Structure formats: structure tokens, C-alpha cells
Amino acid sequence: MRSGQACPVCLEGRPDEIDGGRLRVYAGRVLDAYLSRDDAARCYVVAFYRGHHVVEPTELAAEESVAFWQELLVVADAIERYFQPMKLNLLLLGNAVPHLHAHVVPRYRDDPDGGEPPRFMMGSSDWQPVADEAYLADVAALRAAYRGGSAAT
């Protein structure tokens, strides 16, 4: 998968929805961001690089790297403004999906994991889906935050 052959991220193109019913909230030039439906971390977003297949940010050309990080910061900024977390974690993992992507994880004062890594990213399954009404309101709010830039439609 490191070569990009049969990479599920590359094969899916740029869909409006990905696995688990996660809706796209941001469609940039090189980045698509999808809001998670899990209540484990309100407004957890996964953002995929949509240029060409790369596994590590070190594989990007200088211009591609600038575009990736600029768009990732646009995504992170809207999450900070709308959800007002105490801290925001930007994680580049890719162990399970070897295609460049970032996890944008807001952390709150009442975070059950405190100063630890978020359990939901470590395989814990004690979370529930966010109710449809609340989820769609969050999607709409984030999309509105990107208007004037690169809002998903």
C-alpha cells in the first residue's frame, strides 16, 4: 500500500461522505476534511491529502507541503473557533491507512482522557454516534466557517 496500488483513499476520489457516515466539511485544493460521528471527541476531524498518493509529509514537494499545512491549519482554526476546545491535537499517524492524513482532535476541560492520548484512537469502542440532529448542526456550522474560503457543498 505504500506504493499507492489499491490505496483506499486514492480509490475513493473526493467523496462527500466516507466510511462511518462521516460527512465532508471542508473541500480544499489539496485537502478534504470529514467530521467524525463519534461522541468520544466532539468535532474530531480526519483530513486527507488529495493531491497524489504519498504516505509521509516528507514525500511532498515544497509547494505541496505548504498547501497541505496551510489547508490543515484552516480546518483546525475553524474547529477552534466553533468548538472552543482547551487544546487541539494534530496527529499524523497512518499506521492503518498508509496515505497522508491528519487527525484533528479537540481536547476539552472535561476530557475523560486528560493528559493521555485519546482512548478512542487506541481502539477503545466505548463511544456512541452523535445524534443526527446535533451532528448535522455541527457539519453546517463548520461548513459555514469555511465559506469565503473552501467550503464543502
N, C-alpha and C positions, 0 to 999 in steps of 0.2 A: 504493500500500500504506500510505502514511502515514495515509490516511483510515480504514483498517481493513477496507475492502472486500477480500475474498479473502485476508485475513491468515491465513497457515497456522497460526499459534499460536492465534488465536481459533477457527478452524475445527476444530482438533483437540480442543477441550474440555480435559479434565483426565485424559489417559490415564495408565495405569500404565507404559507404555513408549512411547518416541518413537524417531525415526529412528536407525539405527545400533544398535538393540537396547539403548539406554540406559534403565535402569530408574529409576522414581521412588523416591527415598529419603526425601523429605520432602513432605508434603501439608499446607500451612498454610491459613489463611483466605484469603490473597491470593497465595500463592507456592507453586509446585511446583518441586522441585529434582531433577535427574536426574544420575546418576553416569555419567561417560564410560567407555567400554570401552577407551580408548586407553592404551597404556603410556607415552606421551610425558610425561604428568604424572600420576603416581599420585594418584587421587582428585580429578581435575578435575571440577567440577560446573557445570552450567548451570542457572540458576534463573529461571523465567519468572513475571512478574507475571500473575495470573489474574483480576484484578478486571474490568476492561473494557479496550478497546483504547486504549493510549497508546504513544507512541514514546519520549518523553523523561520522566524523572522530574519535570521541571518542569511536566508536564501533570497531575500528581496533585493532588488536594485535600489539604489538610493532614493529615487523618485517614488518607487512603490512603497518603500518603508515610510517615507514622510506621509504619503496618502493614508496608509494603514493607521499609523499612530494618530494623525490628525482626526480621522473619522472616528476612531475609537474614543478619543477624548470628547468629541461632540456627543457621542452616545452616553458616556459617563457623566458629562456635565448636566444633561437633561435629567438623568436619574437623580443626581444630587439635588437639583433644583426642585423637582417634583416630589420626591420621597423624603428628602432631607435626612439621610442616614447620618449616623455619628461618624462612620468611616466607610470608605469604598475600597474593596479589594479588586484588583485587576490581575487575573490569573491566566497564564499561558500554560496549558497542560498538554493535551494532545496525545496522552498515553493510549486512550481507547480509540480516538479518531485522529489519525495522523494527517491532519490538514490544518493549516494555521487558523486558529480561532482563539478568542479570548472570552473568559468568563468574567462578567462584571457583577460583583456580589456586594450589595449594600449590607452594612452591618449596623445594627441598632442598639440603643442603650439596653433594651430588654432581650438582646440576643441570647438564646439559650446556650450557645457555644462560647460565649465570652471571648477570651483572647485566643481561643483554639481555632483550627481550621473548621470551616462549616461541615458538620456531620453529613448533611445531605450530599456533599460532594465525595464523601468517603464510603458511599454505598449504603448508608442508612436509609431505610424506607418508611420512616415513621411520619411522613408528611402526607398531606391531603391536597387535592386540587383546590385552587382558589375558585370560589363560586363564580359562575358565568358572568353575572351582572358586575361584580367587582373587577373581574379580570378584563372585561370589555371596556370598563371605565378607565382602567389603568392603560390599556392599549391606546384608547382615544387620547388620553392626556399626554402620553409620550409622543404619539404621532403629532399632536398639536405643538408640542415643544420643539419639534424638528421642522415645522413649517417655516418657510423662508430659507431653509437650507435644503435638506434632502429627506422629506417626509415620505414614509411608505404610504401607498394609497390603497 
